[in-house]
Amino acid sequence: MPPILSAEHRSWPLATPFRISRGVKESAEVVVVSIREGERTGRGEGAPYARYAPKASYVEPAVLSEGVDHLFVNGVPMIDAGRAADALAGRVIRHRPPAGTCP
C-alpha cells in the first residue's frame, strides 16, 4: 500500500498575544501534515512565511512551495535543490493525550 499524505489548516490560539513592531499575533495559523505507511505515521507542522510562496492546496497537498530549496528532517534531505526526495526520515511518536485535552 502506498503512503497516505494528509494536510490540514489549524488555527491555534496563543496563551498570550505576541507583540512586535509590525503588529500583534493572537493565534498561530499552521498547516499540520501527516504521512502514514502501514502502522507508522509521521507528523509535522509549518507556518506560512511571506518569503515563501505556498502552492499546496487541499486538492493537491503534495505540491511543493516556491522558495524552499532544501529541507532536512533528522539530517535526511527531504527537499534537495527544490525537488522532493524519496525518503521517510521522521519517526513515529506514540502519545495518547488524556480525553478532552486535545481538539
C-alpha positions in Angstrom: 0.0 0.0 0.0 1.4 3.4 -0.9 2.0 6.1 1.8 -1.0 8.3 2.6 -0.4 12.0 2.9 -2.8 14.4 4.5 -2.6 18.2 5.3 -5.0 20.5 7.1 -5.1 24.1 8.3 -5.3 24.7 12.0 -5.6 27.9 14.0 -4.0 27.6 17.4 -4.7 30.4 19.9 -1.6 31.7 21.7 -1.6 31.7 25.5 -0.6 35.4 25.4 -0.6 37.7 22.4 2.8 38.0 20.5 3.6 41.7 20.0 6.3 43.1 17.8 6.7 46.4 15.9 4.7 45.1 12.9 1.6 44.2 15.0 0.1 41.7 17.3 -0.5 38.0 16.7 -3.1 36.2 18.8 -3.1 32.8 17.1 -0.8 30.7 15.1 -2.0 29.7 11.6 -0.4 26.4 10.8 -0.6 23.5 8.3 -0.5 20.1 10.0 0.8 17.4 7.8 0.9 13.6 8.4 2.1 10.7 6.3 1.1 7.2 7.0 2.5 4.0 5.7 1.2 0.8 7.3 1.2 1.2 11.0 3.7 4.1 11.0 2.7 7.7 11.0 4.9 10.8 10.8 3.6 14.3 11.6 4.8 17.8 11.2 3.6 21.4 11.1 4.6 24.6 9.4 3.5 28.2 9.2 3.3 30.3 6.1 6.0 32.9 5.8 5.9 35.8 3.3 9.3 34.9 1.9 7.9 31.6 0.6 5.1 31.0 -1.9 2.9 28.1 -0.8 1.4 26.2 -3.7 -0.2 23.2 -1.9 -4.0 23.0 -1.5 -6.5 20.6 -0.1 -6.8 19.2 -3.6 -3.1 18.9 -4.2 -1.4 18.8 -0.8 1.9 17.4 -2.1 2.7 20.4 -4.4 5.9 22.0 -3.1 6.2 25.6 -2.1 8.4 28.0 -4.1 11.4 29.3 -2.3 12.1 26.2 -0.3 15.3 24.8 -1.9 16.5 22.5 0.9 14.7 20.8 3.8 16.2 18.3 6.2 14.3 16.0 8.7 16.5 14.2 11.2 19.5 15.1 9.0 18.0 13.5 5.9 17.3 15.7 2.9 13.6 15.8 2.1 13.8 18.6 -0.4 17.0 18.9 -2.3 17.6 21.6 -4.9 13.8 22.4 -4.9 12.8 18.7 -5.6 11.2 16.3 -3.2 13.4 13.4 -2.2 12.0 9.8 -1.9 12.6 9.4 1.8 10.8 9.0 5.1 13.1 10.5 7.7 10.8 11.1 10.7 9.9 8.6 13.4 6.7 7.6 15.0 5.8 9.3 18.2 3.2 7.5 20.1 1.2 9.6 22.5 -2.4 9.4 23.6 -3.4 12.7 25.3 -5.9 12.5 28.1 -9.5 12.6 26.9 -10.8 16.2 26.4 -7.3 17.8 26.3 -6.9 17.8 22.5 -9.2 19.2 19.9 
